[in-house]
Amino acid sequence: MIYLLEDDDSIRKLVVYTLKSQQMESEGFEKPSDFWKAMQVHLPELILLDIMLPEEDGLSVLKKLRSNPKTKGIPVVMLTAKATEYDTVTGLDTGADDYITKPFGMMA
């Protein structure tokens, strides 16, 4: 299962659709509160995480994931419009496994 935490409805739907079209189980969340509720029920194998979110920013979410023994080993890829070198270094230093900036392509 792949979880996507992305507040932009069109991006969230596109990414989830693309993952499912490749036979990958995925679920998208608009708000961190919905994401955290789902995390209590089922832990994903991968998390795709935006930085600029309502309620709580993605770096805060990442810090919580890395500080929890149950979630610290889940790979996290940042998907964000924050595209400076500083932003990338900050995301990776905070614990992200990879950092992808928007806009990004869906075809490989």
N, C-alpha and C positions, 0 to 999 in steps of 0.2 A: 504494500500500500504506500502511495506517495501522497503526502499532504502538501497543499499549496496555500499559503497565507498571503493573500493579495486583495487589496481593497478595490481595485479597478475592475468592475464587473466584466468588461469586454476582454481584458487580458486574462482574468481568472477563467472565464468560460473557454477561451481559445486554448489555453495551456491544458486544462483538464480534458477538453475534447481531443486534443492532439495526443496526449498520453493514453487516453482510452482507445483511440484509433490504432495505437501500437500495442494493444492488449495489456496495458499497464493499469492496474487498479489505482484510482486516484480520487481525491476529494478536495474541493476548494472551500476556503473559508474567507469571508469578507472581514471579519473582526477577530482580534486576538481572543476575546472572551469565548467565541464559538470554537476556535482552535483549541483552547485549553480544555473545554468541555469534552471535545472529541479525544484529546490526549489521555483523559482519565478512563476512557472506554477502550481505546485501542491505540497502541504505539505504531507509528508508521516505520517503514524501512528507509525512507528518505523524506526530507522536508525542504520545500522550495519556499523561500522567505523574502518578502519585500521589506524594505526598511521604513518607508514613510507610510504609516498605518494610523487609523483612528485608535483611540484608547491607549495604545502602547506602541512604541516604535520597535522595529524589527531587531535592532541591536539589543534592546532590553529583553526581548523574547529569546534571542540567542544566548544571552548571558544566563538566563534562567534555565534554558535547556542544558547548557554546559555545566551548570552547578548542581544539577540533579543526577544522582547516580543511575537512575532508570533511563535517562534520556541523553546523557553525555556522549554516548557512543553513536547516536543516530547521525548519519551524514546530513549536513545542512548546506544548501547552495543558496546564496543570496541572488535574487532577481530584482534589480533595482535601477531606478533612473539616476541614482547618485553615482556619477561616473568619473569623478576625479581620482587621481592616483592615491590621494589621501584617504578618500572614502573606501577604496579597494583595500588598502593596507589596514585601515581600521576594522573593516569587516573580517578580514582574514585573521588579524591579531585577536579579535574578539572570539574567534573559534569557528568561523565558517570554513567549510572544506573547499569551497570554490565561490567565485564571484562573477556573475554575469550581468552586464549592464543592458538596460533597455535603450533603444529598441533592439530586439533580437529576432533572428529568423527562426521559423518553425520547420523549415524543410532542410533535410540533410542529404 
